[in-house]
Amino acid sequence: MKIIFNFIYFITVVIVPVIIFEFYDHYFSNTEIEIDTTKLWESYTIEELDLNLSSFHPRSGKNCMQKIIPTWHHKIGFQDKKVNFECLKKHFTKNTFNIAFFGGSVMENTYYKNYLTSIDWQIIKDNKNIHSINFAQSGSRLSNEFASFVIMLKHAKPDLAVFLDGANEFNSIKYNGGEPEEDFYWSVWAKKKFDNPIKIYLDKMIEKSATARVILIKLFGYKPSNHIQNKKINKNTILDAANDYLHYKKIIENICEANAINCLFFLQPMIYTTIIDDELTSKLKSKFSKYYPNNNDIYNIGYAKILEKENIIDLSDALSNIKYAFLDEMHVNKNGSFIISREMKKKINKLINQN
């Protein structure tokens, strides 16, 4: 009888309060800043919102790419698609102008509904003599793209390589333990698999359970891998991240010159480098500035350092005074992608005409 009493007492005193606390946290204590984003999709056609359409067109490499379960590539880093290089050899013909695109999720088409509103398709769609392939990966930095670029050259050589970067160069240092030469996925995902595998389970517990968050974070001071760096980030740390970009840019330029490949480097717009012209975008900036209080300094100091060097095409303010272009701090919708692609296309068409 005493055992039954103790069991009921344990359930009443421990289990029931935990269940109530978890229920309350899940349904009533959400502190997420809610923003109505319906205006971001109002200008889309039904076809542009069709999720059944591919992220890529056959001319932009659809037949030569395959989506895979996210994994870690020994050179590229995070990878969720693979390129069939035998297919690419046929895709890059002698009779077409061939472009290889590199970048992070803004170039990769992660946040576009389908290829119709993607940057790479907008650049090539009006010229049927252009074939392209999109090597961009979510979270990719120029150092990751350097690896993809070199691997590509083992199999195929484009006429032009286009790099759209900026945001991801500084993504790692925003998080606890992230280093200037690391990329986002390494800092908050892959590193713990090698350095401290137990963190995988602790981080998952914190993600799923409010009780675990209180016990591990509040009582024991545990910091999950995606813990945001709230303390002031040292200026030298920002400059180190910018210099890492410039280091790989120089190497890629040398390889391009040695292989007679035209290469263009674009610095992408951010919500922090843009003059905002609508209430929705202003709210988005306030939301992400709250979560990442160092972002304004990071991108203004970091971008200024990158732009000290030559041959970097500055699109950082290309979306200034454009209404409803940003989905968050860096990703853009149709309004944003059309303008970015238009500016990139000017430079690309100039090279094509020269050839």
C-alpha positions in Angstrom: 0.0 0.0 0.0 2.9 2.3 0.9 4.5 1.7 -2.6 1.2 2.7 -4.3 0.9 5.8 -2.2 4.5 6.8 -3.0 3.9 6.2 -6.7 0.7 8.4 -6.7 2.5 11.0 -4.6 5.4 11.1 -7.2 3.0 11.4 -10.1 1.1 14.2 -8.3 4.1 16.2 -7.1 6.5 15.7 -10.0 4.9 14.3 -13.2 1.7 16.3 -13.3 3.4 19.7 -12.7 5.9 18.9 -15.5 3.0 18.0 -17.9 1.2 21.2 -17.1 4.4 23.2 -17.5 5.1 21.7 -20.9 1.6 22.2 -22.0 1.6 25.8 -20.9 5.0 26.5 -22.6 3.9 24.9 -25.8 0.5 26.6 -26.2 0.6 29.8 -24.2 4.1 31.1 -23.5 5.3 31.6 -27.1 7.4 34.8 -27.2 7.9 34.6 -30.9 7.3 38.0 -32.6 4.4 37.4 -34.9 4.4 39.4 -38.1 1.8 39.3 -40.9 3.8 38.5 -44.1 0.9 38.1 -46.5 2.0 41.2 -48.4 5.2 39.4 -49.4 3.2 37.0 -51.6 0.6 39.3 -53.1 2.4 40.0 -56.3 2.9 36.3 -57.2 1.0 34.5 -59.9 -0.5 31.1 -59.3 2.2 29.5 -61.3 4.9 31.2 -59.3 3.5 29.8 -56.1 3.2 26.2 -57.5 5.3 24.0 -55.3 4.9 21.1 -57.8 7.3 23.0 -60.2 11.0 22.3 -59.7 13.4 24.7 -58.2 15.4 24.5 -61.5 14.7 24.5 -65.2 16.4 22.1 -67.6 18.5 25.0 -69.0 19.5 25.9 -65.4 20.7 22.3 -64.7 17.6 20.6 -63.4 18.5 17.3 -65.1 22.0 17.3 -63.7 21.1 17.8 -60.0 19.6 15.5 -57.4 18.3 16.4 -53.9 19.7 14.2 -51.2 19.3 13.9 -47.4 21.4 16.6 -45.8 24.9 15.3 -45.1 28.4 16.5 -44.5 30.8 16.5 -47.5 34.4 16.2 -46.6 35.4 19.2 -48.7 32.2 21.3 -49.4 30.7 21.0 -45.9 26.9 21.0 -45.7 25.4 19.3 -48.7 21.8 18.6 -49.7 22.1 18.1 -53.4 24.6 16.4 -55.7 25.6 17.3 -59.2 25.9 14.6 -61.9 29.1 15.7 -63.6 28.7 13.3 -66.6 25.4 15.1 -67.2 27.1 18.5 -66.7 29.7 17.7 -69.4 26.8 17.4 -71.9 24.9 20.3 -70.4 27.8 22.7 -71.0 28.0 22.6 -74.8 30.4 24.3 -77.2 27.5 26.2 -78.7 26.2 27.7 -75.5 27.5 30.3 -73.0 27.9 28.3 -69.8 27.5 29.7 -66.3 28.2 28.1 -62.9 26.4 29.9 -60.0 27.7 29.7 -56.4 26.4 31.1 -53.2 24.2 30.3 -50.1 20.5 29.8 -49.7 19.6 33.1 -51.5 21.2 31.8 -54.7 20.3 28.2 -54.0 16.5 28.7 -54.3 15.8 27.5 -50.8 13.1 30.1 -50.2 11.6 30.5 -53.7 8.5 28.5 -54.5 9.9 27.3 -57.8 12.4 28.2 -60.5 10.2 31.0 -61.9 11.2 33.5 -59.2 14.8 32.3 -58.6 17.8 34.6 -59.3 19.6 32.2 -61.6 16.6 31.6 -63.8 15.8 35.3 -64.1 19.3 35.9 -65.3 19.3 33.3 -68.1 15.7 32.9 -69.1 15.6 35.4 -71.9 18.7 34.0 -73.6 18.2 30.5 -74.9 21.9 30.2 -75.7 22.8 30.2 -72.0 23.1 27.0 -70.0 23.7 27.1 -66.3 24.2 25.0 -63.2 23.6 26.1 -59.6 26.2 24.8 -57.1 24.8 27.0 -54.3 24.2 25.3 -50.9 22.3 26.6 -47.9 24.8 28.2 -45.4 27.7 28.2 -47.9 30.6 30.6 -47.5 33.1 31.4 -50.2 35.5 28.8 -48.7 32.9 26.1 -49.3 32.2 27.4 -52.8 36.0 27.3 -53.5 35.8 23.5 -52.9 32.8 23.1 -55.2 34.5 25.3 -57.8 37.7 23.2 -57.8 35.8 19.9 -57.9 33.7 21.2 -60.8 36.9 21.9 -62.8 37.9 18.3 -62.6 35.0 17.5 -64.9 33.7 20.7 -66.7 34.7 24.3 -67.3 32.2 27.1 -67.6 32.6 30.3 -69.4 31.6 32.2 -66.4 31.5 31.6 -62.6 29.2 33.8 -60.5 29.5 34.1 -56.8 26.8 35.8 -54.6 27.9 36.0 -51.0 28.0 38.2 -47.9 25.5 37.0 -45.2 27.0 33.6 -44.5 30.5 34.9 -44.2 29.6 36.2 -40.8 26.9 33.7 -39.7 29.1 31.5 -37.5 30.4 34.3 -35.2 26.8 35.2 -34.2 26.6 31.9 -32.2 28.3 30.8 -29.0 31.6 29.2 -29.9 31.5 30.1 -33.6 34.8 31.0 -35.1 35.5 33.5 -38.0 36.7 30.7 -40.3 33.8 28.4 -39.6 30.5 28.2 -41.4 27.1 28.2 -39.8 26.3 24.5 -40.2 29.7 23.5 -38.8 29.3 25.8 -35.7 25.8 24.7 -34.8 25.5 21.2 -36.2 28.5 19.3 -37.4 31.2 20.3 -34.9 29.3 18.8 -32.0 29.1 15.4 -33.8 32.9 15.2 -33.6 33.9 17.3 -30.5 31.1 16.4 -28.1 28.4 14.0 -29.4 26.4 14.2 -26.2 25.5 17.7 -27.1 23.4 16.4 -30.0 21.0 14.8 -27.4 21.1 17.7 -25.0 20.4 20.2 -27.7 17.5 18.0 -28.9 16.1 17.8 -25.4 16.2 21.6 -25.1 14.5 22.0 -28.4 11.6 19.7 -27.5 11.2 20.3 -23.7 10.7 23.4 -21.6 11.6 21.5 -18.5 14.9 20.4 -20.1 15.6 24.1 -20.9 15.0 25.2 -17.4 17.1 22.4 -15.8 20.0 22.5 -18.3 20.2 26.2 -19.2 18.9 28.0 -16.1 20.2 25.6 -13.4 23.4 24.2 -14.9 24.3 27.0 -17.3 24.5 24.8 -20.4 24.7 26.6 -23.7 23.3 24.8 -26.7 25.1 24.9 -30.0 22.7 27.4 -31.5 23.0 29.7 -28.5 23.1 33.3 -29.9 26.1 35.3 -29.0 24.5 38.2 -27.1 27.7 39.7 -25.8 29.4 42.4 -27.9 31.4 40.8 -30.7 34.9 42.0 -31.1 35.6 44.1 -34.2 38.7 42.0 -35.0 36.5 38.9 -35.0 34.3 40.5 -37.7 37.4 41.6 -39.7 38.8 38.1 -39.5 35.7 36.7 -41.0 35.8 39.3 -43.8 39.5 38.5 -44.4 38.7 34.9 -44.8 36.3 35.8 -47.7 39.0 37.9 -49.3 41.6 35.1 -49.0 39.4 32.7 -50.9 38.3 35.3 -53.4 42.0 35.9 -54.3 42.6 32.2 -54.8 39.5 31.7 -57.0 40.6 34.7 -59.1 43.9 33.2 -59.7 42.3 29.9 -60.7 39.9 31.7 -63.0 42.7 33.5 -64.7 44.7 30.3 -65.1 41.8 28.5 -66.7 40.5 31.5 -68.8 37.2 31.6 -66.9 35.4 34.9 -66.3 34.5 35.3 -62.6 32.1 37.8 -61.0 31.8 38.4 -57.3 28.6 40.0 -55.9 28.0 41.2 -52.4 24.4 40.5 -51.5 21.9 42.9 -49.8 21.0 42.5 -46.2 18.2 44.1 -44.2 21.0 45.9 -42.3 22.5 47.4 -45.4 19.2 48.6 -46.9 17.2 51.8 -46.5 13.8 50.4 -45.5 10.6 51.8 -47.1 7.7 49.9 -45.6 6.4 49.0 -42.2 6.6 45.2 -42.7 10.3 45.3 -43.5 10.9 47.6 -40.6 9.2 45.1 -38.3 11.3 42.3 -39.7 14.5 44.2 -39.0 13.4 44.9 -35.4 12.6 41.2 -34.9 15.9 39.9 -36.1 17.9 42.7 -34.4 16.3 41.5 -31.1 17.4 38.0 -31.8 20.8 39.0 -33.1 21.8 42.2 -31.4 25.3 42.3 -33.1 24.0 42.1 -36.7 24.1 45.8 -37.5 27.7 46.1 -36.5 28.7 42.7 -38.1 27.4 43.4 -41.5 28.3 47.1 -41.7 31.9 46.5 -40.5 32.3 43.3 -42.4 30.9 44.6 -45.7 33.1 47.7 -45.4 36.2 45.6 -45.1 35.3 43.4 -48.0 34.6 46.4 -50.2 38.1 47.8 -49.6 39.3 45.3 -52.3 38.7 45.6 -56.0 36.5 43.5 -58.3 33.6 43.1 -55.9 30.3 44.2 -57.2 28.3 45.9 -54.4 24.6 45.0 -54.3 24.4 45.6 -50.5 21.9 48.4 -51.0 20.3 47.2 -54.2 16.9 46.8 -52.4 16.9 50.2 -50.7 13.5 51.8 -50.9 12.0 48.6 -52.4 8.8 47.6 -50.6 8.2 44.1 -49.4 11.4 42.5 -50.6 12.8 40.7 -47.6 11.4 37.5 -46.0 13.8 37.8 -43.1 17.2 39.4 -42.5 18.7 38.1 -45.7 16.3 36.0 -47.8 14.2 37.7 -50.4 10.9 37.1 -52.2 10.1 37.7 -55.8 10.4 41.5 -55.5 13.9 41.1 -54.2 15.1 38.3 -56.4 14.0 40.2 -59.6 16.0 43.3 -58.7 19.1 41.3 -57.6 19.0 39.3 -60.8 18.5 42.4 -62.9 21.6 44.0 -61.4 23.7 40.8 -61.8 22.4 40.4 -65.4 23.8 43.8 -66.4 27.3 42.6 -65.6 26.8 39.2 -67.0 25.4 40.4 -70.3 28.3 42.8 -70.7 30.7 39.8 -70.5 28.6 37.8 -72.9 28.5 40.6 -75.5 32.3 40.9 -75.2 32.6 37.2 -76.0 
